[in-house]
Amino acid sequence: MNKDILNVLYQSDDNYAAVSAISIASLLENNKHLKQINIFYLGHKLKKGSINKFNEMIGGYKNATITFVDVSGYPDELKEIGVKAWKGLYITWYKMLAFAKLDVKTDRILYINPHTVISGALDGLLELDFEDNILALSYDATMVNAHKNAIGLKSTDGYFNCGIMLVNHKKWIKDKIDSKMREHLRHNHYEVADQDLCNVFFKDKIKLVGVEYNFSTVFYGYDIKKYIKANGFMPESFYSYNEIMEAYYTPKIIHSQFGITGRPWQVGNDNPVGLLWRKYLEMTPWKNAKMPEAKKDINWRLYKLLPQAVVVKLYAWAVKRKFAK
């Protein structure tokens, strides 16, 4: 294990290139002390202009490199396995194929969802002891307990988020995880794509990571105590209020999961972390690009008008209705 080399995996189509750039800029700005940051990008139909912009941006950091992985064959591979598309696309699954194909010189790879800002140093993830686990993940802050039962888990089992995934690459290769996972997928299908897969297939092989490494923006958008209660999160399978508050002002990675008042990169948003996203957008070649506009719909208006106790109950009800099948 080399504690000053970070291997990072991103994935997106061209529509989210600017959003990915925000995350990458924040990663590089807050980890200049590392010897080497190797970025692997799974770009679905990524345009040449976007590739040039990424190269331009990465070129400004002496400790960073970027490699654009050929993913042209990934959709056919996934179809052959029998994997279902997620919201009409296969992109979310790309990382699960890439882990076995990437040539890295250390024992770990960190997958980072583009909907993130890295707001601190990530040394803790480089020093983390996997303890023979395959993945290191944080609890998911947006899924109700009822969904666990739908995929064969107990209410007391942890349900983990795959927006940030620290992968024990050495063990992934040694234990031939890729072939075992593919065989599992031929006979099992999941509602929440690869995240459900990870929670079921890697059960008991996941090391819990602190909330500071995957700090959901729902904690900024809702009253935390009311949110925990409304979702029925239990102490044995979710972070405590105190643990969340300890990371509240100094998270290492902030994950955009609160979008009722617009996503933080959208024009006209009223997101609690909108200014932070804008700060890093200004550091990218996309700083003058036209970003999508936030839509002020009925959910936005209800969020502003209703008491928090009612808002969080409505949120939990909506998630349960959608995923507790």
Buried (B, 14 or more C-beta within 10 A) or exposed (E): EEEBBBBBBBBBBBEBBBBBBBBBBBBBBBBEEBEBBBBBBBBBEBEEEBBEBBEEBBEEBEBBEBEBBEBEEBBEBBEEBEBEBBEEEBBBBBBBBBBBEBEBEBBBBBBBBBBBBBBBBBBEBBEBEBEEBBBBBBBBBBBBBBBBEBBEBEBEBBBBBBBBBBBBBBBBBEEEBBEEBBEEBEEBEBBBBBBBBBBBBBEEBBBBBBBBBBBBBBBBBBBBEBBBBBBEBEEEBBBEBEBBBBBBEEBBBBBBBBBBBBBBBBEEBBBBBBEBBBBBBEBBBBBEEEBBEBEBEEBBEEBEEEEBEEBBBBBBEEBBEEBBE
